[in-house]
């Protein structure tokens, strides 16, 4: 029987990193092939299992991407835009699919990812869950069916530790709504409101943000017109859904031609 694909976890000490270690270990379809952390982190050089407070796993936490990725088929990365962009060329050089769940990219870091996708396989999505990607498809279809008499507002809530706003998922939903409307999100988005803002502009797509507690992730897409509202909602209660989606993406990426893909590709959904 062929050996299961070896998956490296980047940012292994973080909440998503630890969850990925657990999900990969329980999957029966992949094996943990390496662990990466930033230079200077206390876990570097330690056995991952011992660093996590459990039994030894035989996997040493490394801060050298080339060493960690040697022999790996994929690396899963929920870190920061700068860290993901820095890792991208290493993953491409190692022939390891780079699955990126990081959000908050700017033009420079996106270019680094796109450059790496010229020679490597990249799967990047602001949200790795099946439910959210179905919500995106529904948002696009509903936006296409309704005219600008229906205002679109995207409301999102996350835990107090999240550093970017609106969330990557909210922006993906905004893009889906804009595509359905046939407009550019950059020109239609209202991303901040404070003080006397005036009446809402017709056709604009608004964003509202909540940060607090341990909220895993909640997203509502509201289509509001005179006398009626349509609300599409996704609520995540377990962070493992993102880890399972990322693992699905890593397995799907095996044997793909170089390029940048997303979860719509992985799930085979219509755009």
C-alpha positions in Angstrom: 0.0 0.0 0.0 1.3 3.5 -0.9 2.4 5.6 2.0 0.1 8.4 3.0 1.2 11.9 2.0 3.5 13.6 4.4 2.0 17.0 5.6 4.1 19.7 7.3 2.4 22.2 9.6 3.7 25.8 9.6 3.1 27.8 12.8 2.6 24.5 14.7 2.4 26.1 18.1 -0.7 28.2 17.3 -4.3 27.2 17.9 -4.8 26.1 14.3 -1.3 24.5 14.2 -2.2 22.3 17.1 -5.6 21.5 15.7 -4.0 20.5 12.4 -1.6 18.1 14.2 -4.6 16.4 15.8 -6.7 16.2 12.6 -3.8 14.9 10.5 -3.0 12.3 13.2 -6.6 11.1 13.3 -7.2 11.2 9.5 -6.1 7.8 8.3 -5.3 9.6 5.0 -2.2 11.6 5.7 0.7 11.6 8.1 2.5 14.4 9.9 5.8 14.9 8.0 7.2 18.0 9.7 6.6 21.0 11.9 7.7 24.6 11.4 8.0 27.5 13.7 9.6 30.9 13.5 13.3 31.3 14.4 13.8 31.8 18.1 10.6 30.1 19.2 11.0 27.9 22.3 9.7 24.8 20.5 12.4 24.8 17.8 14.7 21.8 18.2 12.2 19.9 20.4 10.1 16.9 19.7 6.7 18.2 18.7 4.8 15.8 21.0 6.8 16.7 24.0 6.5 20.4 23.2 2.8 20.0 23.1 2.8 18.4 26.5 2.2 14.8 25.3 4.1 11.7 24.2 7.0 12.0 21.7 5.9 12.0 18.1 9.3 11.6 16.4 8.9 14.9 14.6 11.3 17.7 15.4 10.1 21.3 15.3 12.3 23.2 12.8 12.8 26.8 11.8 14.5 26.0 8.4 11.8 25.5 5.7 14.1 23.5 3.4 14.8 21.0 6.2 11.2 20.7 7.3 9.8 20.4 3.8 12.3 17.7 2.6 10.3 14.8 1.4 6.9 16.4 2.2 4.0 16.4 -0.2 2.2 19.4 1.3 2.5 22.1 3.9 -0.5 23.7 5.6 -0.1 27.3 6.7 -2.4 29.3 9.0 0.1 32.0 10.1 0.6 35.6 8.9 0.8 37.1 5.4 4.5 37.8 5.7 5.2 34.3 7.0 3.1 32.6 4.3 4.7 34.8 1.5 8.2 33.9 2.8 7.4 30.2 2.9 5.8 30.1 -0.6 9.0 29.8 -2.7 10.4 27.2 -0.4 7.2 25.0 -0.8 7.4 25.4 -4.6 11.1 24.5 -4.6 10.4 21.4 -2.5 7.5 20.3 -4.7 5.1 20.5 -1.8 1.6 21.9 -2.3 1.2 25.0 -0.2 -2.2 25.2 1.5 -2.8 28.7 2.9 -5.6 29.6 5.3 -3.9 32.8 6.3 -5.9 36.0 5.8 -5.0 39.7 5.7 -2.8 39.7 2.6 -1.8 42.9 0.9 -0.7 43.4 -2.8 3.0 42.7 -2.0 2.4 39.4 -0.2 -0.2 38.3 -2.8 2.3 38.9 -5.5 4.8 36.6 -3.7 2.2 33.9 -3.5 1.3 34.3 -7.2 5.0 34.2 -8.1 5.4 30.9 -6.3 2.3 29.5 -8.0 4.2 29.8 -11.3 6.2 26.7 -10.4 4.3 25.2 -7.4 0.8 24.3 -6.4 -0.9 26.8 -4.1 -4.4 26.4 -2.6 -5.3 29.6 -0.8 -8.7 30.4 0.7 -9.8 32.9 3.4 -11.9 30.1 4.8 -11.4 26.3 4.4 -14.9 25.1 5.5 -17.3 23.4 3.2 -20.2 25.4 4.6 -18.7 28.8 4.1 -17.8 27.9 0.5 -21.3 26.9 -0.1 -22.4 30.2 1.4 -20.2 32.0 -1.1 -21.8 30.2 -4.0 -25.3 31.0 -2.7 -24.3 34.6 -2.1 -23.2 35.0 -5.7 -26.4 33.5 -7.0 -28.7 35.5 -4.8 -26.9 38.8 -5.6 -27.2 38.0 -9.3 -30.9 37.4 -8.9 -31.7 40.6 -7.0 -31.2 44.1 -8.1 -29.8 47.1 -6.2 -33.1 47.7 -4.5 -31.7 45.0 -2.1 -28.9 46.4 0.1 -26.2 43.9 0.9 -24.6 43.9 4.3 -22.0 41.3 5.5 -21.8 40.9 9.2 -19.0 38.9 10.8 -18.0 38.0 14.3 -14.8 36.4 15.6 -12.8 35.9 18.8 -11.0 38.8 20.5 -7.6 37.6 19.3 -8.3 38.0 15.6 -6.0 40.8 14.2 -7.6 41.6 10.8 -11.0 43.1 10.0 -13.1 42.5 8.1 -12.3 38.8 8.1 -10.9 37.1 5.0 -14.2 35.2 4.8 -16.2 38.4 5.0 -14.2 39.8 2.1 -14.6 36.6 0.1 -18.4 36.9 0.6 -18.2 40.5 -0.5 -16.4 39.5 -3.6 -19.0 36.8 -4.3 -21.8 39.4 -3.9 -19.9 41.9 -6.1 -19.4 39.2 -8.8 -23.1 38.4 -8.7 -23.9 42.1 -9.1 -21.3 42.6 -11.8 -19.5 45.3 -10.0 -16.0 45.7 -8.5 -15.9 45.3 -4.7 -13.2 48.0 -4.4 -15.7 50.6 -5.6 -18.8 49.2 -4.0 -17.6 48.4 -0.5 -18.4 50.3 2.7 -15.9 49.0 5.2 -16.2 51.6 8.0 -19.0 53.8 9.4 -18.6 56.3 12.1 -20.3 59.6 12.9 -22.6 61.4 10.4 -22.1 59.2 7.4 -25.2 60.2 5.4 -27.7 57.8 3.9 -26.5 54.5 2.5 -25.5 54.6 -1.2 -27.6 52.4 -3.5 -25.8 49.3 -4.6 -23.1 49.5 -2.0 -21.9 46.3 -0.1 -21.5 47.0 3.6 -19.3 45.3 6.2 -20.0 45.1 10.0 -17.5 43.6 12.4 -17.7 42.1 15.9 -14.7 41.0 18.0 -15.1 39.3 21.4 -14.7 36.3 23.6 -14.0 33.0 21.9 -16.3 33.2 18.9 -15.0 30.8 16.3 -16.6 32.4 13.3 -20.1 33.7 12.4 -21.0 35.2 9.0 -24.3 36.6 7.8 -25.1 38.0 4.4 -28.1 40.2 4.5 -30.1 41.3 1.5 -32.5 44.0 2.8 -35.2 45.7 0.8 -38.4 47.6 1.6 -40.6 45.2 3.5 -38.4 42.1 3.4 -35.0 40.7 4.2 -33.1 37.5 3.1 -30.4 36.3 5.5 -27.8 33.7 4.6 -25.9 32.5 7.6 -23.0 30.2 8.6 -21.9 29.6 12.2 -18.7 27.7 13.0 -18.6 26.2 16.5 -15.5 24.0 16.1 -12.2 25.1 14.7 -11.6 21.6 13.5 -13.8 22.3 10.5 -11.0 24.6 9.1 -8.3 22.0 9.7 -10.3 19.2 8.1 -11.0 21.5 5.1 -7.3 22.3 4.8 -6.3 18.7 4.9 -8.9 17.9 2.2 -7.3 20.7 0.1 -3.8 19.2 0.7 -4.9 15.8 -0.5 -6.7 17.2 -3.5 -3.6 19.2 -4.5 -1.5 16.1 -5.0 -0.6 15.7 -8.7 -2.1 19.1 -9.8 -0.3 21.3 -12.3 1.3 24.5 -10.9 -1.1 27.3 -10.2 -3.1 29.0 -7.6 -6.4 27.3 -6.6 -9.0 27.8 -3.9 -11.7 25.8 -2.1 -14.2 26.3 -4.9 -11.8 24.3 -7.0 -11.2 21.7 -4.3 -15.0 21.2 -3.8 -15.9 21.3 -7.4 -18.4 24.1 -7.0 -19.7 26.3 -9.8 -18.3 29.8 -9.9 
